[in-house]
Amino acid sequence: EPVSETTADNYSFGFRKEIGTADAMARCHTLLAKGYSPQWILEGDIKGCFDHISHDWLMKHIPMDKTILGKWLKCGYIFENEVFPTDEGTPQGGIISPTLANMALDGLQKLLEDNFPWESKKGSTGWYCPKVRLVRFADDFIITGESKELLEHKVKPLVASFLAERGLTLSEEKTLITHIDDGFDFLGFNVRKFNGTLLTRPAKDRVKRMLDKVKREIHRSRGTSQHELIMRLNPILKGWANYYQYSAASETFRKADYLIFKKLWRWGIRRHGNKNRTWIKQRYFHKIGNRDWVFATTKIDSKGEEYFVPLTILFNTKIQTYPQLKCGLNPFDPEWMEYRDKRRTVKMKMSMSGKRTLFNIWKRQNQRCPICGEPITVETPWHTMMSTAKGKNTLSIVHESCYLSVTHKKKCKNERVSE
């Protein structure tokens, strides 16, 4: 992995440490938002990338122990007690497969830069730029261009030739050339210009997929309690909202909240067919703060006080601007350590908006979990925990896995004492 990071394309964002989807979409916005930005986009789709990468190419070009690499590539997989060999491609689920796929596709960016550079106009003092730029996330990529003809007749054949050397081909049906005013879908987002303004919003198929998942959970919960239903739905809704919080998703969140409310209202009516609508509203929907009709249940805390456990409301998610990534970041290079710390602090501060105390605790711990010593980031789930040291109770932020491990040990110890 450190070797692959040194040779990686600057604008490759998939399966790389401390780089993710939000960075890829921020790069798309930077490329396409201006008035002089390229207007045409080649949406690349590789046929079965992981299944068809050439073993011969990997053996020749991946700088590692060839014996081990050969064993990894040929190890196959087991399904229903039967062994299936892998004669081509990288084994799905293999820990090294994403890194090998990235290394196979690295070099496409430089190929495009070398073939479509800035050049002076003939008979003029000005310069011409074909605006050919790449954004790649694993095997999904887009390439921008000045014109449809440029992408169709020059860029696409060049990409096809690059892939053919690695045993890969473009899907003719799914590889499209689109104008920015018509928009395109990339990594679950729809990117489109409206009257010259670029908007990145959740793609329609991803909205439908999320609503279908919510519908299935509600259907499964006919005989369960309201609290259990909320506990099932909240992780789905929170995860979905966090994924799209850096896009123009407010209107989508509002519409999705309404559709989810309708599903929950029907759920309540089905459960109590002999009750009137007012009774159902008072039973399942409450006023919390200034907002009425919140799907929530009540619980009693250790002090005997009542509190609400509400369903996550998507529209309450704050839309934020994602911090732009410096291209060329190598998380294994010590020279980037200071930049990584600053970036980690910015991202954590955004995620802890309105939680200044927690942010200060995180800084006091030097951004690390006091149990395992590993960094706590936005991408690593975390939990708060009270610990006692020298007779004082101290609040700490720890990894969720560390928290579960400690609480499990305490529970086992208590059970042994009670026995």
C-alpha positions as CSV (number, residue, x, y, z in Angstrom):
1,E,0.0,0.0,0.0
2,P,2.8,2.6,0.7
3,V,4.3,1.7,-2.7
4,S,0.9,2.2,-4.4
5,E,0.4,5.5,-2.7
6,T,3.7,6.8,-4.1
7,T,2.8,5.9,-7.7
8,A,-1.0,6.7,-7.4
9,D,-2.8,9.2,-9.7
10,N,-3.4,12.5,-7.9
11,Y,-7.1,12.3,-8.7
12,S,-7.7,8.7,-7.8
13,F,-10.0,8.7,-4.7
14,G,-11.1,5.1,-4.2
15,F,-9.7,2.6,-1.7
16,R,-7.1,5.0,-0.4
17,K,-6.3,5.9,3.1
18,E,-7.9,9.2,4.4
19,I,-9.4,9.8,1.0
20,G,-13.0,9.1,0.0
21,T,-16.1,9.8,-2.0
22,A,-16.5,13.4,-0.7
23,D,-13.1,14.2,-2.0
24,A,-14.0,12.9,-5.4
25,M,-17.2,15.0,-5.5
26,A,-15.4,18.1,-4.3
27,R,-12.9,17.6,-7.2
28,C,-15.9,17.3,-9.7
29,H,-17.3,20.5,-8.4
30,T,-14.0,22.3,-8.8
31,L,-13.7,21.1,-12.4
32,L,-17.2,21.8,-13.5
33,A,-18.6,24.8,-11.5
34,K,-17.0,27.7,-13.3
35,G,-18.3,29.5,-16.4
36,Y,-15.3,28.5,-18.4
37,S,-15.4,24.8,-17.1
38,P,-15.6,21.9,-19.6
39,Q,-19.2,21.2,-20.8
40,W,-18.9,17.6,-21.8
41,I,-18.3,14.5,-19.7
42,L,-17.3,10.9,-20.6
43,E,-18.8,8.6,-18.0
44,G,-16.5,5.5,-18.0
45,D,-17.7,2.1,-17.1
46,I,-15.3,-0.9,-17.1
47,K,-16.8,-4.4,-17.7
48,G,-16.1,-6.4,-14.6
49,C,-12.9,-4.7,-13.6
50,F,-12.1,-6.9,-10.6
51,D,-13.0,-10.0,-12.5
52,H,-10.9,-9.5,-15.7
53,I,-7.6,-7.7,-14.8
54,S,-4.8,-9.6,-16.6
55,H,-2.7,-11.7,-14.3
56,D,0.2,-11.4,-16.7
57,W,0.1,-7.6,-16.6
58,L,0.0,-7.7,-12.8
59,M,2.9,-10.1,-12.5
60,K,5.0,-7.9,-14.8
61,H,4.2,-4.5,-13.3
62,I,3.3,-4.9,-9.6
63,P,6.6,-4.3,-7.6
64,M,6.4,-7.0,-4.9
65,D,7.4,-10.7,-4.3
66,K,6.1,-12.5,-7.4
67,T,5.6,-15.8,-5.7
68,I,3.3,-14.3,-3.0
69,L,1.5,-12.2,-5.7
70,G,0.9,-15.3,-7.8
71,K,-0.5,-17.2,-4.9
72,W,-2.8,-14.4,-4.0
73,L,-4.1,-14.1,-7.6
74,K,-4.6,-17.9,-8.0
75,C,-6.0,-18.7,-4.6
76,G,-9.6,-18.8,-5.8
77,Y,-12.6,-18.8,-3.5
78,I,-14.8,-21.3,-1.7
79,F,-18.6,-21.4,-2.2
80,E,-20.8,-24.1,-0.7
81,N,-17.7,-26.3,0.1
82,E,-16.5,-26.1,-3.5
83,V,-13.3,-24.4,-4.6
84,F,-13.4,-22.2,-7.6
85,P,-10.1,-21.1,-9.1
86,T,-9.3,-17.6,-10.3
87,D,-7.6,-17.6,-13.7
88,E,-8.2,-13.9,-14.3
89,G,-9.0,-10.9,-12.2
90,T,-8.4,-10.3,-8.5
91,P,-10.4,-12.4,-6.0
92,Q,-13.5,-10.5,-4.8
93,G,-13.0,-9.9,-1.1
94,G,-9.3,-10.4,-1.2
95,I,-7.6,-7.8,1.1
96,I,-5.1,-6.8,-1.6
97,S,-7.6,-6.7,-4.5
98,P,-8.6,-3.0,-4.2
99,T,-4.9,-2.0,-4.1
100,L,-4.0,-4.1,-7.1
101,A,-7.0,-2.7,-9.1
102,N,-5.8,0.9,-8.2
103,M,-2.3,0.1,-9.3
104,A,-3.5,-1.4,-12.6
105,L,-5.5,1.8,-13.4
106,D,-2.9,4.3,-12.2
107,G,-1.2,6.0,-15.1
108,L,-4.4,6.9,-16.9
109,Q,-4.2,10.5,-15.6
110,K,-0.6,11.0,-16.8
111,L,-1.5,9.5,-20.2
112,L,-4.3,12.0,-20.7
113,E,-2.1,14.9,-19.5
114,D,0.6,13.9,-21.9
115,N,-1.7,13.6,-24.9
116,F,-3.9,16.7,-24.2
117,P,-1.6,19.4,-22.9
118,W,-1.9,23.1,-23.0
119,E,-0.7,24.3,-26.4
120,S,-0.3,27.7,-28.2
121,K,-2.8,28.6,-30.9
122,K,-1.5,28.7,-34.4
123,G,-1.0,32.3,-35.5
124,S,-2.0,33.7,-32.1
125,T,-0.3,34.6,-28.9
126,G,-3.1,32.8,-26.9
127,W,-3.1,29.3,-25.5
128,Y,-5.5,26.4,-26.1
129,C,-6.6,23.9,-23.5
130,P,-8.6,20.8,-24.4
131,K,-9.9,20.7,-20.7
132,V,-9.3,16.9,-20.5
133,R,-9.3,16.0,-16.8
134,L,-9.8,12.7,-14.9
135,V,-11.7,12.0,-11.7
136,R,-11.5,8.3,-10.7
137,F,-12.9,6.3,-7.8
138,A,-11.7,2.7,-8.1
139,D,-13.1,1.5,-11.4
140,D,-15.7,4.3,-11.8
141,F,-14.4,7.4,-13.5
142,I,-15.3,10.5,-15.5
143,I,-13.2,12.4,-18.0
144,T,-14.1,16.0,-18.9
145,G,-13.5,17.6,-22.3
146,E,-14.0,20.7,-24.4
147,S,-16.3,19.0,-26.9
148,K,-18.2,15.8,-27.6
149,E,-16.1,15.1,-30.7
150,L,-12.9,15.3,-28.7
151,L,-14.1,12.8,-26.1
152,E,-15.7,10.5,-28.7
153,H,-12.9,10.3,-31.3
154,K,-9.7,10.9,-29.3
155,V,-10.1,10.4,-25.6
156,K,-12.3,7.3,-25.7
157,P,-10.1,5.3,-28.0
158,L,-7.0,6.2,-26.0
159,V,-8.7,5.0,-22.8
160,A,-9.8,1.8,-24.5
161,S,-6.2,1.1,-25.6
162,F,-4.9,1.8,-22.1
163,L,-7.4,-0.7,-20.6
164,A,-6.9,-3.4,-23.3
165,E,-3.2,-3.7,-22.1
166,R,-4.5,-4.7,-18.7
167,G,-7.1,-7.1,-20.0
168,L,-10.0,-4.7,-19.5
169,T,-12.7,-3.2,-21.8
170,L,-15.2,-0.4,-21.7
171,S,-18.9,-1.2,-21.6
172,E,-20.3,0.3,-24.8
173,E,-23.8,0.4,-23.3
174,K,-22.9,2.2,-20.1
175,T,-20.0,4.4,-21.3
176,L,-21.8,7.6,-22.2
177,I,-20.9,11.2,-23.3
178,T,-23.1,13.7,-21.6
179,H,-23.5,17.5,-21.6
180,I,-23.3,19.1,-18.2
181,D,-26.8,20.7,-18.7
182,D,-28.3,17.2,-19.0
183,G,-26.3,16.0,-15.9
184,F,-24.8,12.7,-15.0
185,D,-24.7,10.3,-12.1
186,F,-21.4,9.5,-10.3
187,L,-20.9,7.7,-7.0
188,G,-24.6,8.0,-6.0
189,F,-24.7,11.8,-6.8
190,N,-26.4,13.6,-9.7
191,V,-24.2,16.4,-11.1
192,R,-25.9,19.0,-13.3
193,K,-25.9,22.6,-14.2
194,F,-29.1,24.7,-13.9
195,N,-28.9,28.0,-15.7
196,G,-25.1,28.0,-15.2
197,T,-25.2,26.9,-11.6
198,L,-23.7,23.5,-10.8
199,L,-25.7,21.4,-8.3
200,T,-24.6,18.1,-6.8
201,R,-27.6,16.2,-5.4
202,P,-28.5,12.7,-4.4
203,A,-29.2,10.5,-7.4
204,K,-32.8,9.5,-7.9
205,D,-32.0,5.7,-7.8
206,R,-30.2,6.1,-4.5
207,V,-33.2,8.0,-3.0
208,K,-35.5,5.2,-4.2
209,R,-33.1,2.5,-2.8
210,M,-33.0,4.2,0.6
211,L,-36.8,4.6,0.7
212,D,-37.3,0.9,-0.3
213,K,-35.0,-0.1,2.5
214,V,-37.0,1.9,5.0
215,K,-40.2,0.4,3.7
216,R,-38.9,-3.1,4.2
217,E,-37.9,-2.3,7.8
218,I,-41.3,-0.9,8.5
219,H,-43.0,-3.9,6.9
220,R,-40.8,-6.2,9.1
221,S,-41.8,-4.3,12.2
222,R,-45.5,-5.0,12.2
223,G,-45.4,-6.8,15.5
224,T,-42.5,-5.0,17.2
225,S,-42.4,-1.9,19.4
226,Q,-42.0,1.6,18.2
227,H,-38.7,1.9,20.0
228,E,-37.3,-1.1,18.1
229,L,-38.5,0.3,14.8
230,I,-36.7,3.6,15.5
231,M,-33.5,1.7,16.5
232,R,-33.7,-0.1,13.1
233,L,-34.3,3.0,11.0
234,N,-32.0,5.5,12.7
235,P,-28.7,3.9,11.5
236,I,-30.0,3.8,7.9
237,L,-31.2,7.4,7.9
238,K,-28.1,8.8,9.8
239,G,-25.7,7.0,7.5
240,W,-27.6,8.2,4.4
241,A,-27.8,11.8,5.6
242,N,-24.1,11.9,6.5
243,Y,-23.1,10.6,3.0
244,Y,-25.1,13.4,1.3
245,Q,-24.5,16.3,3.8
246,Y,-21.9,17.9,1.6
247,S,-24.3,18.2,-1.4
248,A,-27.3,20.3,-2.3
249,A,-29.6,17.8,-0.6
250,S,-31.9,19.9,1.5
251,E,-34.9,19.6,-0.9
252,T,-34.3,15.9,-1.3
253,F,-34.1,15.5,2.5
254,R,-37.4,17.3,2.9
255,K,-39.2,15.2,0.4
256,A,-37.8,12.0,1.8
257,D,-38.9,12.9,5.3
258,Y,-42.4,13.4,4.0
259,L,-42.5,10.1,2.2
260,I,-41.1,8.3,5.3
261,F,-43.8,10.1,7.5
262,K,-46.5,8.7,5.2
263,K,-45.2,5.2,5.6
264,L,-45.0,5.5,9.4
265,W,-48.5,7.0,9.5
266,R,-49.9,4.0,7.6
267,W,-47.9,1.7,9.9
268,G,-49.7,3.2,12.9
269,I,-53.1,3.0,11.3
270,R,-52.6,-0.7,10.4
271,R,-51.5,-1.5,14.0
272,H,-54.6,0.2,15.5
273,G,-57.4,-0.2,13.0
274,N,-60.1,0.4,15.7
275,K,-58.6,3.7,16.9
276,N,-59.2,7.2,15.6
277,R,-56.5,9.3,14.0
278,T,-56.2,11.6,17.0
279,W,-55.3,8.7,19.3
280,I,-52.7,7.4,16.8
281,K,-51.1,10.8,16.6
282,Q,-50.9,11.2,20.3
283,R,-49.5,7.7,20.7
284,Y,-46.7,7.8,18.1
285,F,-46.1,11.4,17.1
286,H,-45.0,14.1,19.6
287,K,-44.0,17.8,19.7
288,I,-40.3,18.1,20.4
289,G,-39.1,21.7,20.6
290,N,-40.7,23.7,17.9
291,R,-41.4,20.7,15.7
292,D,-44.6,18.8,15.8
293,W,-45.4,15.4,14.4
294,V,-42.1,13.8,15.3
295,F,-42.1,10.0,15.3
296,A,-40.7,9.3,18.8
297,T,-41.1,7.1,21.8
298,T,-40.6,8.0,25.5
299,K,-38.2,6.4,27.9
300,I,-37.3,6.8,31.6
301,D,-33.7,7.5,32.5
302,S,-31.8,6.4,35.7
303,K,-33.1,9.5,37.5
304,G,-36.7,8.6,36.8
305,E,-37.1,11.4,34.3
306,E,-38.9,11.0,30.9
307,Y,-37.1,11.7,27.7
308,F,-37.8,11.3,23.9
309,V,-36.1,8.8,21.5
310,P,-37.0,10.4,18.1
311,L,-36.6,9.1,14.6
312,T,-33.8,10.8,12.7
313,I,-35.1,13.7,10.6
314,L,-33.1,14.0,7.4
315,F,-33.9,17.7,6.9
316,N,-32.2,18.5,10.3
317,T,-28.9,17.5,8.8
318,K,-26.7,20.6,8.3
319,I,-25.5,21.0,4.7
320,Q,-21.8,21.8,4.8
321,T,-18.9,22.6,2.5
322,Y,-16.4,19.9,2.3
323,P,-12.7,20.9,2.8
324,Q,-10.9,20.6,-0.5
325,L,-8.1,17.9,-0.5
326,K,-4.6,18.8,-1.6
327,C,-3.8,16.5,-4.5
328,G,-0.7,14.4,-4.1
329,L,-1.5,13.6,-0.4
330,N,0.5,10.5,0.7
331,P,-0.5,9.4,4.2
332,F,2.7,7.3,4.5
333,D,5.0,10.3,3.8
334,P,6.1,12.1,7.1
335,E,6.2,15.4,5.2
336,W,2.4,15.3,5.0
337,M,1.9,14.7,8.7
338,E,1.2,18.3,9.7
339,Y,-1.3,18.7,6.8
340,R,-3.1,15.5,7.8
341,D,-3.4,16.6,11.4
342,K,-4.9,20.0,10.3
343,R,-7.3,18.3,7.9
344,R,-8.4,15.7,10.6
345,T,-9.0,18.6,13.0
346,V,-11.1,20.5,10.5
347,K,-13.2,17.4,9.6
348,M,-13.7,16.5,13.3
349,K,-14.7,20.1,14.2
350,M,-17.3,20.0,11.4
351,S,-18.7,16.7,12.6
352,M,-18.9,17.9,16.3
353,S,-20.6,21.2,15.4
354,G,-22.3,22.4,18.6
355,K,-20.3,20.0,20.7
356,R,-17.4,22.2,21.8
357,T,-16.8,20.2,25.0
358,L,-16.4,16.9,23.1
359,F,-14.1,18.6,20.5
360,N,-11.9,19.9,23.3
361,I,-11.7,16.4,24.9
362,W,-10.7,15.0,21.5
363,K,-7.9,17.6,21.2
364,R,-6.8,16.9,24.8
365,Q,-6.4,13.3,23.9
366,N,-4.1,14.2,21.0
367,Q,-6.8,12.9,18.6
368,R,-6.2,9.4,19.8
369,C,-8.2,6.7,21.7
370,P,-6.8,6.4,25.2
371,I,-7.4,2.6,25.1
372,C,-5.8,1.5,21.9
373,G,-3.7,4.6,21.1
374,E,-4.9,4.7,17.5
375,P,-6.2,8.0,15.9
376,I,-9.9,8.9,16.2
377,T,-11.3,10.4,13.0
378,V,-14.6,11.2,11.4
379,E,-14.4,7.8,9.6
380,T,-13.8,5.8,12.8
381,P,-17.0,5.3,14.9
382,W,-16.5,6.6,18.4
383,H,-18.2,6.7,21.8
384,T,-18.0,8.6,25.0
385,M,-17.0,6.8,28.2
386,M,-16.5,7.7,31.8
387,S,-13.3,6.4,33.5
388,T,-12.0,6.8,37.0
389,A,-8.4,7.7,37.7
390,K,-7.0,8.9,41.0
391,G,-10.4,9.2,42.4
392,K,-11.7,11.5,39.7
393,N,-14.3,10.7,37.0
394,T,-13.0,11.7,33.5
395,L,-15.0,11.8,30.3
396,S,-13.1,10.3,27.3
397,I,-13.7,9.7,23.6
398,V,-12.9,6.1,22.6
399,H,-13.4,4.0,19.5
400,E,-16.7,2.2,19.5
401,S,-15.0,-1.2,19.3
402,C,-12.9,-0.3,22.3
403,Y,-15.9,0.9,24.2
404,L,-17.8,-2.4,23.5
405,S,-14.7,-4.4,24.5
406,V,-14.4,-2.6,27.9
407,T,-18.1,-2.8,28.7
408,H,-18.2,-6.5,27.7
409,K,-15.3,-7.2,30.1
410,K,-17.0,-5.3,32.9
411,K,-20.2,-7.2,32.3
412,C,-18.4,-10.6,32.4
413,K,-16.6,-9.5,35.6
414,N,-19.8,-8.5,37.3
415,E,-21.5,-11.8,36.3
416,R,-18.6,-13.8,37.9
417,V,-18.8,-11.7,41.1
418,S,-22.6,-12.3,41.3
419,E,-22.1,-16.0,40.9
